[in-house]
Every structure is written in structure tokens, then in C-alpha cells.
Amino acid sequence: MNNTFKKWLHMFIFVSAFALILAGCGSEEAENASKNEGTEESTEGYPITIEHAFGETVIKEKPERVATISWGNHDVALALDVVPVGFSAANYGVQDDSGMLPWTAEKLKALGEENPNIYQDTDGLDFEAIADSNPDVILAAYSGITQEDYDTLSQIAPVVAYKETPWVTSWQDMVRYDSLAMGLGEEGEQLIKDTEQLITDKATAVPEIAGKKAAFVSMSAEDLSKFYIYTTGDPRGAFIEELGMEYPQNILDEAEKTDSFYLELSKENADILNDVDIFVTYGNEDTLKALQADPLYSKVPAIERGSVVLIEDNTPLAAAGTPTPLSIEYTIDEYVSRVSDALAKVK
């Protein structure tokens, strides 16, 4: 943390404390007016205590100003018709200079917000910008914030972090934690049910999906020496299961040996993919050609027959691999269609 921000943060805390002292010195009428400013809805059921990786956060009353950081949390607020007072710029899959993925921009437009406050924090959290937005709560249920980040953010407003492990939060838990922090727990649960029903309906329309073996993999034609498999603890892997497909048992067994959200493997271990009917990976036809030309990868049945779902890197569909309710609704037709095309090559 630089010295300028330290001085600013100390001033912020001092001014806040001074304002509380002044408030305490007001008249009885002013005190009563302050107590009655909120509606019954804003105080009923509070305080709320939310446990997470860094302890617990107490939300004393329904927040009016919601800020979000990191990936996807703003989509939860927007899906519940709450426009954040600030949110992190998307750092992957954006096709213009807006800092927003298309489903985010579309929902903001529907809610009448033409000039959203976007934190330019792709190289690290912009604590000053977050503080300037004066939030009542900061949503970070899907994030990789550290203890130091959490402590600094907590000087600004209550923070709701991930449950246990950085970047390992299902979209359902992201909705659950973020909505609870906004005082919209029931609405969040309904959003989960509605989104899960959408996934079920789309998958059911392609019956050949059910029970197929699949995995979400990352491979690069520029470096074939290693590859990565996202575990079912990662939203990308979990979404494959939500569509009704299954990870092969040998991959699940290997995933049990790590707390990470991915497996890193050398290409000598490519045979771990032998049991998949299809797999999803970032890349294009050139990626598949490079894999099929490699002496080891070409022996994997899914690669040999081309039953691979190729998602071009750094596109909105690739970004939707880490899903939110908005991204699922926006991209699921295209995703299921590509899965269906890959399955058509399975003998």
C-alpha cells in the first residue's frame, strides 16, 4: 500500500469517526429522525452474520450502496436488479474498451444505467476508487483476495469473501453469499432455482448429453509440453456436471489429491483423458490440428476423432466458462450447441 493511500485511508477513518461524534451530539429530534430514516424492511432480520474464509462479517442493516470486486459478483447484483455503485472491470473476454462483458452491458442498459462506475483494478485492487464509491457492503464471494486485501477493504465497508478457497466458489454459492449480503437471500435462492431450471431445460433438449464422460481442459498449441484439467470444484468443471455429463473417475481420483481448482499435467500423462467422450478446451481448429499431429496427444480417442469443444480464447463464450446467472442465460444456447456437435463425433 503506497504512502498516499495510507494517508488517505487514515483521513477517511478519522473523518468517519468525527462524523459519528457530531451525530451523537445532535438533538433528540435529530436522533429520532435518524432512527426512523430506514424502513422496517431495512432493519427486519438484521444483523446478518456471514461466515467466510477470513472469519465472519456482520451486516447491521440492509445495504443501499453495493460495491463488487473481482469476477462475476456484479452480475449477481445486476441479476437481482441492483446496480452496484462500483464494480471491477472484466479482464478477460471483453471485445471493446468498455470493461464489460456483453451480458453485463445488456443488463445495465435494461436497468437504465448508462454510466456505470467501473474500477480499473485488473493489476490490483484500486482501494481508493472503491472507497470513493462509498459502499455499504463489498461483495467478493468469487475472488482471490488475500488477508491483507480483506483487512484493507474492511476499513471501507463490510466485506463478504469466499467460503474457503480463493477462486473456488460455485456460481450458486456466489449468488447465495452475495444475495445474503444484500439482504436479498430469498431472491437469491429463487435466482439459483430459475437458473438451474434453465440449464436443465437446455440440456434435456439434447438427450445425448446425459451421462457422457467429459472434462474442461486447457491446452496450448504454442506449448504442448503440459496441459491443465479444471476440477469439479472449479465453476468450469462444475458446469459440465450441471449439464448432465460426468467427469471420468480417474480424473476425479487425481483431483482428490490437490486443493487446487486445476490439475497440471505433462503431456506424458495425456492418457488420463482416454476415458472422456468429449472435452472442452480453449482454442480453435489450429489447436486441434496441433494436438492430432502430436505423437502422444493423438492417441487420446477424443482428440483422434475430433470430439473436442473448441472455444476461442479471450472471447465472451470463453469468459462464460466461469459462469454467472447472466452469462449462463446469454451463452447457454451456443455452449450446448457446440457440445452437441462434439458428441455427434463420438462413435
Residue pairs with C-beta under 8 A, 6 or more apart in sequence:
1 9
1 127
1 152
5 127
5 128
8 128
8 131
9 127
9 131
9 152
9 155
12 131
12 155
12 156
13 155
23 30
23 34
26 34
38 61
38 62
41 62
42 61
42 62
42 64
42 183
43 61
43 62
45 183
46 59
46 60
46 61
46 62
46 183
47 58
47 59
47 60
47 61
48 58
48 59
48 180
48 181
48 183
49 56
49 57
49 58
49 59
50 56
50 57
50 59
50 160
50 177
50 180
50 181
52 141
52 160
52 161
52 162
52 163
52 177
53 161
53 162
53 163
53 164
53 165
53 166
54 147
54 150
54 159
54 161
57 158
57 159
57 160
57 161
57 181
58 158
59 137
59 158
59 181
59 183
62 182
62 183
63 135
63 136
63 137
63 181
63 182
63 183
64 136
65 85
65 133
65 134
65 135
65 136
65 137
66 77
66 82
66 84
66 85
66 135
66 136
66 137
66 139
66 182
67 84
67 85
67 86
67 87
67 130
67 133
67 135
67 137
67 138
67 139
67 157
68 74
68 76
68 77
68 84
68 86
68 87
68 88
68 138
68 139
68 140
68 178
69 87
69 88
69 119
69 121
69 125
69 130
69 138
69 139
69 140
69 143
69 145
69 153
70 88
70 140
70 142
70 143
70 144
70 145
71 88
71 90
71 142
71 143
71 322
72 142
72 171
72 174
72 322
72 323
72 324
72 327
73 87
73 139
73 140
73 141
73 142
73 143
73 174
73 178
74 84
74 87
74 88
74 104
74 139
75 103
75 104
75 107
75 324
75 325
75 326
75 327
76 139
76 141
76 174
76 175
76 178
76 179
76 188
76 191
76 324
76 325
77 83
77 84
77 87
77 139
77 178
77 182
78 84
78 104
78 107
78 108
78 111
78 326
79 107
79 175
79 191
79 324
79 325
79 326
80 179
80 182
80 184
80 187
80 188
80 191
81 111
82 182
82 184
83 108
83 111
83 113
83 116
84 116
84 117
84 139
85 117
85 133
85 134
85 135
86 117
86 118
86 119
86 129
86 130
86 133
86 135
87 116
87 117
87 118
87 119
88 118
88 119
88 121
88 122
89 99
89 100
89 118
89 119
89 120
89 121
89 122
90 99
90 100
90 101
90 104
90 319
91 122
92 314
92 318
92 319
93 101
93 314
93 315
93 316
93 317
93 318
93 319
93 320
94 100
94 101
94 319
95 102
95 315
95 316
98 105
99 118
99 120
100 108
100 116
100 118
101 316
101 319
101 320
101 327
102 316
102 330
103 316
103 324
103 326
103 327
103 329
103 330
103 331
104 326
106 330
107 326
108 114
108 116
117 133
119 125
119 126
119 129
119 130
120 126
120 129
121 129
125 145
125 149
125 152
125 153
127 152
127 153
127 156
130 138
130 153
130 156
131 156
135 156
135 157
136 157
136 158
137 157
137 158
137 159
137 160
137 181
137 182
138 153
138 156
138 157
138 158
138 159
138 160
139 160
139 177
139 178
139 181
139 182
140 153
140 159
140 160
140 161
140 162
141 160
141 161
141 162
141 163
141 169
141 173
141 174
141 176
141 177
141 178
141 181
142 162
142 167
142 169
142 171
142 174
142 235
142 322
143 161
143 162
143 166
143 167
144 166
144 167
145 153
145 159
145 161
145 162
145 166
150 159
150 161
153 159
158 181
160 177
160 178
160 180
160 181
162 168
162 169
162 177
163 169
163 173
163 177
165 233
165 259
165 261
167 234
167 261
168 233
168 234
168 261
169 177
169 235
170 235
170 238
171 195
171 235
171 238
171 239
171 323
171 324
171 325
171 328
172 192
172 196
174 324
175 188
175 191
175 192
175 195
175 325
176 185
176 188
176 189
176 192
178 188
179 185
179 187
179 188
179 189
179 191
180 188
182 188
191 325
195 325
195 328
195 329
196 242
198 328
198 329
198 332
199 242
199 243
199 328
199 332
202 243
202 332
202 333
202 336
203 209
203 210
203 242
203 243
203 244
203 336
205 336
206 336
206 339
206 340
206 343
208 340
208 343
209 243
209 244
209 245
209 336
209 339
209 340
209 343
210 244
210 245
211 244
211 245
211 246
212 244
212 245
212 246
212 277
212 278
212 343
212 346
213 245
213 246
213 247
213 248
213 275
213 276
213 277
213 278
214 240
214 245
214 246
214 247
214 276
214 277
214 278
214 279
214 280
214 339
215 229
215 230
215 237
215 240
215 247
215 248
215 251
215 273
215 276
215 279
215 280
216 229
216 230
216 234
216 236
216 237
216 239
216 240
216 279
216 280
216 281
216 321
217 227
217 228
217 229
217 230
217 273
217 279
217 280
217 281
218 227
218 228
218 229
218 230
218 262
218 281
218 282
219 227
219 228
219 281
219 282
219 283
219 287
219 291
219 297
220 283
220 287
221 283
221 286
221 287
221 290
221 291
224 267
224 290
224 291
224 294
224 297
225 266
225 267
226 264
226 265
226 266
226 267
227 265
227 267
227 270
228 262
228 263
228 264
228 265
229 237
229 251
229 255
229 262
229 263
229 265
229 272
229 273
230 236
230 237
230 261
230 262
231 237
231 255
231 258
231 260
231 261
231 262
231 263
232 238
232 240
232 241
232 247
232 252
232 255
233 255
233 261
234 261
234 262
234 322
235 321
235 322
235 323
236 280
236 321
236 322
237 247
239 321
239 323
240 247
240 280
241 247
243 336
243 339
245 339
247 255
248 275
248 276
249 275
250 272
250 275
251 263
251 272
251 275
254 263
254 272
255 263
265 272
267 294
267 296
267 297
268 296
270 296
270 297
270 299
270 300
271 299
271 300
273 279
273 300
273 302
273 303
274 300
274 301
276 302
277 302
277 307
277 343
277 346
278 302
278 307
278 308
278 309
278 339
278 342
278 343
278 346
279 302
279 308
279 309
280 308
280 309
280 311
280 321
280 339
281 287
281 308
281 309
281 310
281 311
282 310
282 311
282 312
282 313
282 318
283 310
283 311
283 312
283 313
284 310
284 312
285 310
287 310
288 303
288 306
288 308
288 310
291 297
291 298
291 300
291 303
291 308
292 298
292 303
292 304
292 306
297 303
298 304
302 308
305 345
305 346
305 347
306 342
306 345
307 342
307 343
307 345
307 346
308 342
309 338
309 339
309 341
309 342
310 338
311 317
311 318
311 321
311 338
312 318
316 327
316 330
316 331
317 331
317 334
317 335
319 327
320 327
320 328
320 330
320 331
320 335
